[in-house]
Amino acid sequence: ESGFSCYAPCIQSRLTPTMMLARAAAAAARPALRQARPMSQLVVSVVGPDRVGVVNDVTRTVASSGGNVLESNSFSIGSVFSMSLLIDVGHDQHTILASAVQDAVPQFAVTAHENEAGDAAPAFAAALEVTCADGVGLIAEVTEFVANSGLSLSKLETKSEAAPMGGSTLFSLNGVMLSKGSVDEAKLAQGFKDLETRMGVSIDYCLFDDEQAAKMVA
């Protein structure tokens, strides 16, 4: 222990005043350089054949490229794996980071898009749930009505599974409907009722309060 306690002062004593000033100036400059580097958000999507270790490969590459993962979402459909990441990274590092991820997972399709500044909370936000016996064209019919009503769908998830009693397949759709402008809720409700009657489906939607709506674009 005594050897280590005297080693640092010996090294320090060898530094000339000029060298010490240069070291202090360099240390002071490092935070300034980080602040001067403009940061922005990049959305990176990775799609390809599912395999062990792909999440680790991607996230390690992002970190080594100077990126910080703010949010991520991943899932598998059949044998295909999909992952999306919202990354905080230097504005001048977008292309470099995307290329590094592609090199890390060459068998995957990698796309990158700059994330635009967050919008204000939507004027209308509601959770949507559709359940029925599975059939051809159900998603198209529901999403067409939603689009024609001036609404966008966010966080959409659909699945088909065997009915509890067997003999049929049940379909379900869950998502979030958003609109920047006002929505005629009476007209929307009537439209969903007409869709239920025409297609034999069950449709429920629940309005979000202002705090929940704000989280949809956070």
N, C-alpha and C positions, 0 to 999 in steps of 0.2 A: 504494500500500500504506500509506503514512503517513497518508492521509486516513481509511482504515478503522480504523487503529489508535487514532486519537484520537477517533473518533466515539462509540464505545460509552461511554467514560468521561464524555463530555459529557452524553449522555442520562442516565447513571446519576446524575450530579451534580444533575440537575433533580428527582430523586425526593426527596420529604421523608421524614423518618423514619417518619411515619404511613403513607405510601404504601408504603414498603418493608416494613413490618410486615404490611400488608394483603396484599401480594403473596405474602409468605412463608406467611401463614396459608392463602391460597387454594391454593398449591402443595401444602401439607401435607394439605389436605382432599381433594384429588383421589384419592389412593390409598385413603383411608378410604371415600370414596363408592363406589369400585369394589368394595371388600371388602364393603360393606354390601349391595350389590346381589346378591340370591340368584341363582345360576346353576343351570340344569337342562338336561336334554337333550331335544331334540325330534326326532322322526323325520318327515321330510317326503318325500312321494312325488309324483312328477310323471309323468303318463302322457298321451301324445298323439301326433299325427302327427310322424314323424321329420323333422327339418330341421337345417340347418347353424346352429351358434351357440347352440343351446338350453342346452347345459351352461354356456357362458360367461354367458349371461343369468341363469341360476339362481344360479350361484356368486357372481357379482358382486353380485346382489341380497342374497344372504345376508350377504356381507361388509359391504355398505353399511348393513345393518339391525342390525349389531352381533353377528352370529353367526359362529361358528368351526366349519367342517366338520371333524368328527373322523373320519368314515368315509363312504364313498359306494360305490354300485354302480349301474351302468347297463348296459342292453342293449337290443337291438331285436329284436322278433318281427314278421316281415313288415314292414309299413310303420309299425308302432307302436313308439315309443320309450318306455322306462320308466327312471326314475331314482329312487333312494332315497338320502337323506342323513341321517346322524346328526349333529345340530348342537348345539353348546354355546352357549346363549344365555340372557339374563336371563329369569327365571321370568315376569316381567310383560310380556315381549316376544313371547310365542308367537303370539298372534293377529295382532299387527302384522307379524311376519315372514312368517307364512303368507299374509297378505293381500298383502304386497309381492311375494312370489313369484308369486302368482296374477296380479297386475297386470302382472308382467314377461313372463309367458307365458300370455296370455288364452285361447289356443286349446288349452291343456292342462288336464287335471283335476288339481288340487292338493289333497292331503289332508295333515293333520298330526296327529300323536299324541304325547303326552308319553311319553318313554321311562322305564320303571320301573327302579328300582335293580337292578343285576345280581344274579342269583341265585348261590348256591354252585355249584361244579362239579357236573355231573350224576353220578348214581351209575353210569349206563351211557351210553356213547357209542360209536358204531361207524359206519364208512363203509359205504354200501350201493351195490352196482352190479348192475343188471339188464340183460341183453341178450337179444334174441330177434328173430324175424321180426315185423315190425309187424302189429298187429291191433287190432280194436276192443275197448275196455274194459281194456286192459292196465294203464294207470295206476290205474284205479279198483280193480282186483283187488289190486294190490300195496299201494297205500296203505290199503285197507280192512284187509288182514291186519296191516300195521304198526300201525294205530290200535287194532285189536282186541287187539294184543299189549301195549297200554299205552305205546306209543312215539310220540313226535312226530317229524316230519320237518323238518329244517332244511337250508337251502341246496340245495333240490331243483332239479335240472336234467334235462330230458328232450329228446331229439331223435330225429328219424328221418332216415336217409340211405340212399342206394343202396348195395347190397352190393358188395363189391370185384369179384366176378365177374359182377355184373349179374343181372337177372331177378327180384330181390326187393328189399324195403326192410327195413333193419335198424332196430330200435328200441333205444334205450338210456336208462336212468334212473340218475342218480347223485345221492346225497344223504347226509345225516347223520342217523342215528337217535339220539334222546336220551330219557332217562328220569330223573326225579328219584328214583325208587325202584329197588329191586333188580329184576333181570330173570332169569327162568328161562331161561338160555342154551341148555340142552338142548332145552327145549320150543320155543324160537324157531328153533333150527337144524332141528328136525324139521318145523316148520311151513313153513319155506322149502323143504325137500326135497319136501314134499307139493305145494307150489305149483309147483315146477319140473316135477314129474311131470304134474300136472293141466293145466298151461298150456303146457308145452313151452318153458320159458324157462330161462336160466342166471342164477342168483343167487349173488352172493358178498358177504360182509360181513367187515369187519376191525375188531376192537376197538381203540379208542384207549387209550393209557396215560393216567395221571392228568394229566400236563402237557398233553397234547393235548385231553383232555376239558375242562380248565379254560379253554382258549382258545375253546371253543365258546360260552361265555357271557361272554367278556371284552368 
